[in-house]
Every structure is written in structure tokens, then in C-alpha cells.
Amino acid sequence: MDEDIRYDSSRRAWIISGADIDEGYRLIVPRELAEDELGGTPDDAECAAWLKAHLPQILQAYTARTEGGWMKAPWDRVLVDVVE
């Protein structure tokens, strides 16, 4: 996996693009998803570590969305954005 992951503070979400994501798409992972899964009030480092540890599941959500599949919670909160 060679993904470009950056945090967009205005959206309160991570934006993910890269080798495992087709050109023209990017993933949006709300910080709230990590916070809900971790519980309490995790700091930035804890949220980023959670995101990296769960990147395979996030990429599976991308595959399901682009191929017409479905995802179970909490991965149904991962958004696929079309980039022009």
C-alpha cells in the first residue's frame, strides 16, 4: 500500500488517494469515525494511528462502493469522492 494520506482540518476528515485507489477518486474518512471507534477524546496521534491500522478495511469500503457492494458499519461512513 502506497497511499497519500492528509488531514483536512476544514472538513475534519482524512483525504486518501494513491496506488490502491483509481485515478479520479479519493476517499474521505471523517475524524468522527476514528473518535467513535476509539471512544473518549483521542488526540491527533491516536486518530492517525487508528486510521493507518485500519487502512485495509477502509480500502475494502472503497472497493465495495465502486463495485456496487455494501459495507457494514462503521465502514459505511467512508465516502468515495469523484475528483475531476
Stockholm file with secondary structure:
# STOCKHOLM 1.0

chainA/1-84         MDEDIRYDSSRRAWIISGADIDEGYRLIVPRELAEDELGGTPDDAECAAWLKAHLPQILQAYTARTEGGWMKAPWDRVLVDVVE
#=GR chainA/1-84 SS CCEEEEEETTTTEEEEEETTSCTTEEEEEEHHHHHHHHCSCCCHHHHHHHHHHTHHHHHHHHHHHHTTCCCCTTGGGCEEEECC
#=GC SS_cons        CCEEEEEETTTTEEEEEETTSCTTEEEEEEHHHHHHHHCSCCCHHHHHHHHHHTHHHHHHHHHHHHTTCCCCTTGGGCEEEECC
//
